[in-house]
């Protein structure tokens, strides 16, 4: 189990509070499950699933980054 699977950090501007910077699968999963506002679409579900697979060692950390960017784009959140 790899909770520290790292990737190049991205910052997501959620509609509430300060922008959030994420660089690990565990942080991405926390953001997606605890802090991500409703409504949540199919890309959000894909990103959660990808995080879990990376943490279990079945996918690469770069896949989390890509899935997180896609979920943010789906929701209309700024990514940098």
C-alpha positions as CSV (number, residue, x, y, z in Angstrom):
1,X,0.0,0.0,0.0
2,X,1.5,3.3,-1.1
3,X,-0.2,6.3,0.5
4,X,2.7,8.6,-0.4
5,X,2.5,8.1,-4.2
6,X,3.8,11.5,-5.3
7,X,3.2,13.4,-8.5
8,X,4.0,16.9,-9.7
9,X,1.9,19.2,-7.5
10,X,-1.2,20.9,-8.8
11,X,-3.3,23.6,-7.2
12,X,-7.0,23.5,-7.5
13,X,-9.2,26.6,-6.9
14,X,-12.3,25.2,-5.2
15,X,-15.3,27.6,-5.0
16,X,-14.9,28.0,-1.3
17,X,-11.8,28.9,0.7
18,X,-8.2,29.0,-0.4
19,X,-6.8,27.1,-3.4
20,X,-5.7,23.6,-2.5
21,X,-2.3,22.2,-3.5
22,X,-2.1,18.4,-3.9
23,X,1.0,16.2,-4.6
24,X,0.1,12.7,-3.2
25,X,-2.5,10.1,-3.9
26,X,-3.6,10.3,-0.2
27,X,-4.0,14.1,-0.3
28,X,-5.9,13.8,-3.5
29,X,-8.2,11.2,-2.0
30,X,-8.8,13.4,1.0
31,X,-9.6,16.4,-1.2
32,X,-12.0,14.4,-3.3
33,X,-13.9,12.7,-0.5
34,X,-13.9,15.3,2.2
35,X,-13.6,18.8,0.6
36,X,-14.9,18.5,-2.9
37,X,-18.3,20.3,-3.2
38,X,-21.4,18.9,-4.7
39,X,-22.4,18.1,-7.4
40,X,-19.9,15.4,-8.2
41,X,-19.8,14.0,-11.7
42,X,-18.4,10.9,-13.4
43,X,-14.8,12.3,-13.6
44,X,-14.9,12.8,-9.8
45,X,-15.8,9.2,-9.3
46,X,-13.1,8.1,-11.7
47,X,-10.5,10.2,-9.7
48,X,-11.6,8.6,-6.4
49,X,-11.3,5.2,-7.9
50,X,-7.9,6.0,-9.4
51,X,-6.6,7.3,-6.0
52,X,-7.7,4.0,-4.3
53,X,-5.9,2.0,-7.0
54,X,-2.7,4.0,-6.7
55,X,-2.7,3.7,-2.9
56,X,-3.1,-0.1,-3.4
57,X,-0.2,-0.1,-5.8
58,X,-2.3,-1.0,-9.0
59,X,-1.9,2.3,-10.9
60,X,0.8,5.0,-11.3
61,X,0.8,8.3,-9.4
62,X,0.7,10.2,-12.7
63,X,-2.7,8.7,-13.3
64,X,-4.0,10.3,-10.1
65,X,-2.7,13.7,-11.3
66,X,-4.4,13.3,-14.7
67,X,-7.7,12.1,-13.1
68,X,-7.7,15.0,-10.6
69,X,-7.2,17.5,-13.4
70,X,-10.0,16.0,-15.4
71,X,-12.3,16.1,-12.3
72,X,-11.5,19.7,-11.7
73,X,-12.1,20.6,-15.4
74,X,-15.5,18.7,-15.2
75,X,-16.4,20.8,-12.2
76,X,-15.2,24.1,-13.7
77,X,-12.4,24.6,-11.1
78,X,-9.2,26.4,-12.0
79,X,-6.1,24.3,-12.0
80,X,-2.5,25.5,-11.9
